[in-house]
Amino acid sequence: MKERVALTAAASYDRAAIEAALERLLTPLGGLAAFVRPGARVLLKPNMLAGKAPDQAVTTHPEVVRAVILQVQRAGGIVSVGDSPGVGTPRQVAQRCGILDVINETGAHFAPFAKSVPVAIAAGTFHHLELARDILDAEVVINLPKLKTHQMMGMTCGVKNLFGAVVGMRKPQLHLQAGTDKAFFALMLLELAEQIRPALTIVDAVTGMEGDGPGSGDPVQIGALLAGSNPLAVDSVAIALTGLRPETVWTQQIARRRHLPGSSLDEVEILGAELATLRIPRFRPAKSTDVNFGLPPFLSRPLRRTLTARPVVDRKRCRACGLCVKHCPPAAMLIRDGRLHIDEHACIRCFCCQELCPHAALETHQGALLRLQAFLARE
């Protein structure tokens, strides 16, 4: 049986238009009442990466959050909204991206993801994870990602958005545990999604982000909303919508190797709008950050600079604020004499610095083979 994903057009964030588009989106799935019973404790998990204005396309747009809150309330659910941002406190970020105002205006509850609970993973590669208590206490989790490129994983959407269930500085610890192995990190994200099992994933793809996502890319008009109960299947449709190659999205690549349901578009039934009518003609992917030849360590280490990309400081933009230093998993960054320095040998290429920099001061420089690969792909 195919996984079902709904798709609809949504041209703007006009409040009435978003509410109508959400209603249209969920109808083929049975409406929100198919996922929320009266009295259920419902947790909405938007993308609140950083305290940026909605038009920068870094976070889930507040009008999408508002529309989902109202739908849940009409179904009789008790709504909380929360996330664990990469930079800043949850309240500060929610205020700056407009979501806190929506929470207050609708009477929903703000869940700042302050406490973690250890969770044993019975059959996973990761034996346990520490997740936000608010996620675990909810009877229904609704995942509300923003469709964006991602410098490390290729794309952040349904699966990657659930990484926000890991609270605060525990995120860098998991990056450090995975090291330079993107496949290992992608596997952790897939196991995390399987553990949380959101009842519904609704994607804000009205305006997405291309290029140097998830924090420093460029807004791009896509004009769509997507929804489904399987976040991996939703991601399959999002990849097709943007024209990204599935093998460039690490969670998708690893899911396909493991034959997980919904990891291929052939396994998905698209409801509502036809994919071809909403597929955008040009979408700029994130820069490739490695050449995956499967080389043994004794060869890949000496060739690391050639095979991979690395973060490089843009001196004109860098303000030496220290946020990247604080959040660097391997502690490969320091500020000396008022200038940011990166220890290239210690760097694990997780691009957390690029993701979290509030000034877009970290650039991605590709090794020679990566540049050659990109050139040949254009030919």
C-alpha positions in Angstrom: 0.0 0.0 0.0 1.4 3.4 -1.0 2.1 6.2 1.5 -0.3 9.1 1.0 0.9 12.7 0.7 -1.4 15.7 0.0 -0.2 18.6 -2.0 -1.9 22.0 -2.7 -1.0 25.4 -4.1 -0.5 28.3 -1.7 0.6 31.5 -3.4 1.0 33.8 -0.4 0.9 34.0 3.4 -2.3 36.0 3.3 -4.2 34.8 6.4 -7.4 33.8 4.7 -5.6 32.2 1.8 -3.4 30.1 4.1 -6.5 28.9 6.1 -8.3 28.0 2.8 -5.2 26.2 1.5 -4.8 24.2 4.7 -8.4 23.1 4.6 -8.0 22.1 1.0 -4.7 20.3 1.8 -6.1 18.2 4.6 -9.5 17.3 3.1 -8.1 14.3 1.1 -6.5 13.0 4.3 -9.8 13.1 6.2 -9.3 16.5 7.7 -7.6 17.3 10.9 -10.3 15.4 12.8 -8.7 12.2 11.4 -5.6 13.0 13.5 -6.9 14.9 16.5 -9.6 13.7 18.9 -11.4 16.1 21.3 -9.4 16.7 24.4 -6.1 15.4 23.0 -2.9 17.1 24.0 -1.4 18.3 20.7 2.2 19.5 20.3 3.1 21.5 17.1 6.8 21.4 16.3 7.6 24.2 13.8 11.1 25.1 12.6 12.4 27.8 14.9 16.1 27.6 14.1 16.9 31.3 14.9 15.2 34.6 15.6 14.9 35.8 12.1 12.0 37.7 10.5 9.4 35.5 8.6 10.4 36.9 5.2 13.9 35.5 5.5 12.4 32.0 5.2 14.5 30.6 8.1 11.6 29.5 10.2 8.1 28.2 9.7 5.9 31.1 8.8 3.6 32.3 11.7 0.5 32.3 9.5 1.0 28.6 8.8 1.4 28.0 12.5 -1.7 30.1 13.2 -3.8 28.2 10.7 -2.8 24.8 12.1 -3.5 25.9 15.7 -7.0 27.0 14.7 -7.7 23.8 13.0 -6.5 21.8 16.0 -8.7 23.9 18.3 -11.7 23.4 16.1 -11.1 19.6 16.3 -11.1 20.0 20.1 -7.4 19.6 20.7 -5.4 21.3 23.4 -2.5 23.0 21.6 1.1 23.6 22.6 3.8 24.9 20.3 7.5 24.4 20.9 11.0 23.8 19.5 14.6 24.0 20.7 16.4 26.7 18.6 20.0 26.5 17.5 20.7 30.1 18.6 19.0 32.1 21.4 16.4 31.1 23.9 13.1 29.5 22.7 11.1 32.5 23.9 13.5 35.0 22.2 13.4 33.1 18.9 9.6 32.6 19.0 9.1 36.3 19.6 11.4 37.4 16.8 10.1 35.0 14.2 6.5 36.0 15.0 5.3 32.6 16.4 5.0 33.8 20.0 2.5 36.4 19.0 0.4 33.8 17.2 0.5 31.5 20.3 -0.7 34.4 22.5 -3.4 35.5 20.1 -4.8 32.0 19.7 -4.6 31.0 23.3 -2.3 28.1 22.6 0.4 27.1 25.1 4.1 27.9 24.6 6.4 24.9 25.2 10.1 26.0 25.4 11.6 22.5 25.4 13.5 23.1 28.6 13.7 19.6 30.0 15.0 16.4 28.4 14.1 12.7 29.1 16.4 9.8 28.2 14.6 7.4 25.8 15.9 3.9 25.1 16.0 2.9 21.4 15.3 -0.9 21.4 16.4 -1.8 17.9 18.3 1.3 16.8 22.0 2.0 16.1 21.8 4.7 18.8 21.0 2.9 22.1 19.3 6.0 23.6 18.5 9.6 22.8 17.5 12.4 25.1 14.3 14.1 23.9 12.2 17.1 25.0 9.7 16.1 27.6 7.1 18.2 25.9 7.3 16.0 22.8 7.0 12.8 24.8 4.1 14.1 26.9 2.0 15.0 23.9 -0.6 12.6 22.7 -0.4 13.9 19.1 2.7 15.5 17.5 2.2 17.6 14.4 5.5 18.4 12.6 5.6 21.8 10.9 8.9 22.1 8.9 10.0 24.8 6.5 11.3 23.4 3.2 14.9 24.5 2.9 18.3 23.3 1.7 20.7 22.1 4.3 24.5 22.4 4.0 25.2 19.1 5.7 22.2 16.9 4.9 21.2 18.4 1.5 17.7 19.3 2.6 15.8 19.9 5.8 12.1 19.1 5.8 10.0 16.5 7.5 12.7 14.2 8.9 15.4 16.7 9.7 12.9 19.1 11.4 12.4 16.6 14.2 16.0 17.1 15.3 14.6 20.0 17.2 13.2 17.5 19.7 16.8 17.2 21.0 17.3 20.0 23.5 20.0 22.6 23.5 23.7 21.6 23.7 22.8 17.9 23.3 22.6 18.6 19.5 26.3 19.3 19.2 27.1 16.2 21.2 25.2 14.1 18.6 27.1 15.9 15.8 30.4 15.1 17.6 29.3 11.5 18.0 28.6 11.2 14.2 31.8 13.1 13.4 32.4 13.4 9.6 30.1 10.4 8.8 27.1 12.0 7.2 25.5 8.6 6.7 25.7 7.9 10.5 24.1 11.2 11.3 21.4 10.7 8.7 20.6 7.3 10.3 20.3 9.0 13.7 17.7 11.4 12.2 15.8 8.5 10.7 15.7 6.6 14.0 14.7 9.8 15.8 11.8 10.3 13.4 10.8 6.7 13.9 10.8 7.2 17.7 8.7 10.4 17.6 6.3 9.2 14.9 4.5 12.5 14.3 0.8 11.9 13.5 1.0 14.5 10.7 3.7 16.5 8.9 2.6 19.8 7.3 5.3 21.5 5.3 5.5 25.3 4.8 6.7 25.4 1.2 5.0 28.7 0.2 8.4 30.4 0.4 11.3 28.0 0.8 15.1 28.5 1.0 17.6 27.6 -1.6 21.4 27.9 -1.7 23.3 28.1 1.6 20.5 26.8 3.9 19.3 26.3 6.5 20.2 29.7 7.9 22.0 31.7 5.3 20.4 30.8 2.0 18.0 32.8 -0.2 14.2 32.8 0.0 12.6 31.2 -3.1 8.9 31.2 -4.0 7.6 27.6 -4.3 3.9 28.2 -3.6 2.8 25.0 -2.0 1.8 23.2 1.2 2.4 19.4 1.7 1.1 17.0 4.3 1.2 13.4 5.2 1.6 11.0 8.1 5.0 9.7 7.0 7.6 12.4 7.1 9.9 10.4 4.9 7.2 10.2 2.2 6.5 13.9 2.6 10.2 14.5 2.0 10.1 12.4 -1.2 7.5 14.7 -2.6 9.4 17.8 -1.4 12.5 16.6 -3.2 10.5 16.0 -6.4 8.9 19.4 -6.0 12.2 21.2 -6.0 14.0 19.0 -8.5 16.7 17.9 -6.1 18.3 14.6 -6.7 17.3 12.1 -4.0 20.9 10.9 -3.6 22.0 14.4 -2.6 19.7 14.3 0.5 21.4 12.1 3.0 18.3 11.0 5.0 16.7 9.9 1.7 19.8 8.2 0.5 20.2 6.1 3.7 16.4 5.4 3.9 16.5 4.0 0.3 19.4 1.8 1.3 17.3 0.4 4.1 14.2 0.2 2.0 12.2 2.3 4.4 8.5 2.9 3.3 8.1 6.2 1.5 11.7 6.7 0.7 11.0 6.5 -3.1 8.5 8.6 -4.9 7.2 5.4 -6.6 5.9 4.4 -3.1 3.9 7.6 -2.7 0.3 8.4 -3.8 0.0 12.2 -4.2 -3.4 13.6 -3.4 -4.8 17.0 -4.4 -2.8 19.0 -6.8 -0.6 17.4 -9.5 3.1 17.5 -8.8 3.9 18.8 -12.3 1.8 21.9 -11.8 3.7 23.0 -8.8 7.3 21.8 -9.5 9.5 24.8 -9.8 11.8 25.1 -12.8 15.0 26.2 -11.0 16.0 25.5 -7.4 19.5 26.1 -6.3 20.8 23.3 -4.1 23.2 23.6 -1.2 26.8 23.1 -2.2 28.0 19.5 -2.1 30.2 19.0 1.0 31.9 15.7 0.1 32.6 13.3 -2.7 31.4 9.9 -1.5 33.8 7.5 -3.2 33.7 5.1 -0.2 37.5 5.4 0.1 39.3 3.7 3.0 40.4 5.9 5.8 44.1 5.7 4.9 43.3 7.3 1.6 40.4 9.6 2.6 42.3 11.4 5.4 45.2 12.7 3.2 42.7 13.7 0.5 40.3 15.3 2.9 40.8 18.8 1.6 40.2 17.7 -2.0 37.2 15.4 -1.3 35.3 17.6 1.1 34.1 21.2 1.6 35.0 23.3 4.7 33.7 26.4 6.4 35.7 29.6 5.7 35.3 32.9 7.5 34.1 35.9 5.5 36.1 38.6 7.3 33.9 41.4 6.1 30.8 39.9 7.7 32.2 38.3 10.8 31.7 40.3 14.0 33.5 37.8 16.2 30.4 37.4 18.3 31.5 33.9 19.4 28.2 32.0 18.7 29.9 29.6 16.4 32.7 29.0 18.9 30.1 28.2 21.6 28.2 25.7 19.4 31.1 24.0 17.5 30.8 20.3 18.4 34.6 19.5 18.2 35.7 22.9 19.6 37.5 23.6 16.4 36.9 27.3 16.5 38.3 30.1 18.6 38.5 33.9 18.7 42.1 35.2 18.9 43.0 38.9 18.7 39.4 39.8 17.7 39.4 37.4 14.7 37.7 34.0 14.3 40.0 31.1 13.5 39.1 27.5 12.5 41.3 24.5 13.1 40.8 22.7 9.8 42.1 19.4 11.1 39.7 19.3 14.1 36.7 20.4 12.0 34.2 17.6 11.4 32.4 19.4 8.5 29.0 19.5 10.3 28.5 23.1 9.2 26.8 24.0 12.5 28.7 27.2 12.4 27.3 28.1 8.9 23.9 27.0 10.0 23.8 29.2 13.2 25.8 32.3 12.3 23.5 35.3 12.6 25.6 37.3 10.1 26.1 34.8 7.3 29.8 35.1 7.9 30.7 31.4 7.2 31.1 30.4 3.6 31.4 26.9 2.1 34.6 26.3 0.2 34.7 23.1 -1.9 37.7 21.0 -2.5 39.0 20.5 -6.1 37.2 17.3 -6.8 33.9 18.7 -5.5 34.3 21.7 -7.8 35.1 19.4 -10.7 32.0 17.2 -9.9 29.8 20.4 -9.9 31.2 21.5 -13.2 30.6 18.1 -14.9 27.1 18.0 -13.5 26.3 21.3 -15.4 27.7 20.0 -18.7 
